[in-house]
Structures are given as structure tokens and as C-alpha cells.
Amino acid sequence: EETDRRRTLLAAESRMVKQLEFCGMIGRSGVMLELFDRIRRFAPHVRTALVTGETGTGKELVARALHNAGPRASKKFVTINCSAVVETLFESELFGHMRGAFTGAVDAKPGLFEAADGGTLFLDEIGELPLPAQAKLLRVIETGEVQRVCGIDSRHVDVRVVAATNRDLRMESATGRFREDLYFRLQVFPVVL
């Protein structure tokens, strides 16, 4: 009898969690339900998004939800933590490089944009991206074309870009530490957590 009661409670709890869960996020407050609804409505359409909020608020979960709730769900979700990449390697990581582009480049290597083609590229801690890489990122977002370091040819990529930061990028752009045009390009679909 006690075992049946526990099973019933566990089943009820499981149903409740499923009702409160959306793409790995759990919430029942009005703010969370509104967030889930916005993601459901816009995920099929947005090509760029900017998720802002304090550390630990679930920015990557929102990025994954945008990916999983949209038409790219079956494609790759590629992540780069911009604060963990050495400044001199950003361009190679994002855009790839040709053989001989720099010491140690013994083979041509596709970048993360090529790896995410058809899917989503999540740029975590976008505020850490150096200004020269920001200019090239803006170009890729605008044209959909990526050029490997020391490459001649451009390659077309179809990538949704979701960026996240705990910084105030509007303030960063006002002080010249972040490109204003890139900020406006990213915040087509802003999500504040």
C-alpha cells in the first residue's frame, strides 16, 4: 500500500515537472512562462539573438532552447566560450585557417562557423571578443560568408548566432570596447535573464 502511494506521488510529480519544463528549463512564474512563450514564438524565425544576465542565470539553456525549438534542432549546436580563447587564435577558431597561415598550421582547418553550418553557433561571453574579431564576426553575420585565415575564397554558411554575456554591451559600445554595429546586429532578439 505504501509502495503504491509512493508510485502515485512520483507519477504526479513527474507530470508536474513535465508541465513546468521547457527545453531543459523549469519554471512556473509568470516571467518564466513568458520566456518560454517568446522562445516558442520566435525560435523558428530569429537568426541572431543576444542573451544577457548575471552568471548562472541559464543563458546557455536559453540558447539551446532557441536551437531546439526551431527548425535547426536536428543540426549542430556549436559552443565557444570567448573568455577561454587566446586572443591571437580567435579568428582561426571562428573562421578557420589555411595550411601555413601561422606557425603550427600544418593543415587547413575549418572554423566553428563552418562546423555549425545549418545549425546554431553559441558565442558565450561575447563581451570578451577582441575588436578585430568583432569586425569579422559582423561581416559574417551580415553576408553569411566566412573566409579562413590566409584564405582567398569565401564560403557561404547558414548559421544562427546566439551570443550571451553578463556585461552591459550598450555601455561597452559607448566606451569603445564593443562595436556598436555588432551590438545592434546581435540584439535583434534580446533576452534578458
N, C-alpha and C positions, 0 to 999 in steps of 0.2 A: 504494500500500500504506500509506504514512504517512497519507494523507488519510483512508482507511477507518478506520485506527486512531484518529485524532482524532475522527471522527464517532461511533465506538463509545463513546469515552470521554465525549464531550459528551452523548450519549444517556443513558449510565449516570448521569452527574452530574445531568442534568435529572430523571431518575426519582427519584434520591435526594432532590433538593430538593423535589419534589412530595410525597414521603413525609414529609418533615420540616416542610412548610409547612402552616399552618392560618390561613386568612383574613388573609394578608399577614404573619403572624408565622412565623419559622423557629426551630426548636429541637428538640433531641433529648434533653436532660437530663430526668431524672425530674420535676423541678419544672415544666418547660415542658409536658411531656406531660400532667401532672396539670392544669395550667391549661387546656390545650386541651380536655381531657375535661370539666372543670367548665363551661366555656363551652358546649360542645355540649349538656350535660345541662340547663343552666338557662336558656339563651337563649330557648327557647320560652315560659318561664313568668315570668321576673322583670320587674317593672315599674319598679323603681328599683335602681340599683347605685352603689357607691362604689368607685372605683379609686384606690388610694394607692400612692405610691412616689416615689423620687427623680426629679429631672428627667432625661429621656432614657431612661427605662426602658420606654417604649412604652404609656403609659396610653391614648392615643388609639387605638392599634391594638387594645387590648382592647375599648374602647368600640365601635369599628367591627365587631369580631368578634361582640360581643353582638348588634349590629344585624343583621349579615349572616347569622348562624347561626340567627336566629329568624324568626318569621312576618312581621316588619316589613321584611324585606330588600328588598322591592320598593318600599317607601315612602321618604320623605326621611330623610336623616341630616343634622341641622342642628347646627352647632357655634357656640358663643360662648366666647371667651376672656374670662373675668370680670376678668382683670387689665388688659385693654385697653379697658374701657368706662369712660367718665367716670361718676362716682358718681351724678350727677343724671340720667343717661339710662338707668340700669338698668331701671327699671320700664317705660319706653317700649320699650326693646329687647326685653324678655322678654314683656310683656303687650300691647304696642301702645298707641296713643293715639287720641283723637278729634280732629277738626279743632278748632283753637283751644285745645287743652289747655295749651299753653305757647307762648311766643314762637317763631315759626318752624314751628309745627304747622299748615301751611296745608291739609293733607288728613288724613283719617283713615288710620291705618297699622296693619296687623295686626302683632302681635309674633311673636317666634320660636316661642312655643308654638303659635300658630295655623299658622305656616308648617310646623311639624313634625307637625301633626295626622295621626295614623295611623302615624307613624314614631317616630324617636328624636331627642331633644334632648340634645346632649352639652355639659355645663357644665364647661369646662376651668378649672382654678384656682378652684374653688368657694369656697375659703377667702378669696378676695378680695371676695366678695359682701357688700355692706353689710347691716347688721342689718335695716333696714326692708324691703329687697328679700327677705331671707331669710324674713321672716314671710309675705309674699305668695307666695313660692315654696312654702312649706309648705302654704298653703291650696290652691294649685293641685294639688299632689301628692295631698292628701287628698280633694279634692272633684272634681277633673277639670274645674273651671270656671275660666275666666280672665275678668277684667274689665279692659278697656282703661282707661288713664289718662283720667279725666274721663268715663268711660262709665257708663251706667246699667245696661245689660243685661249679663248674664254669657253667655259662650259655652262650650259643652262641647267639650273637647279630649280626645283619646285619644293620649297621648304617653308613651313610655318615657323616663325621665330617667336618664341616666348622668352622674355627676359624677366629677371627678378632682381630685386635689390632691397636692402634695408636703408638705403640712402635716399635723400630728397634730391632727385635728379633735376628738378626745376631749379633748385638752389645751386646745385653743382654746375648746371649750364650757365647760370647767371654769373658765376665766378670764373668761368672758362675751363673748368675741369671736366666737363662733359659737353659734347656737341649738342647744341640746341636743336638742330635739324634732326639729329638721330633721336633725341628725346621725343620730339613730336611724331616721328615716324613709328616709334615703338608704342607710344601710348594711344594708339588707335582704339584699343580695347583695354582701358585701365581697370585693374582690380586692386583695391586697397584692402589689406587684411589688418 
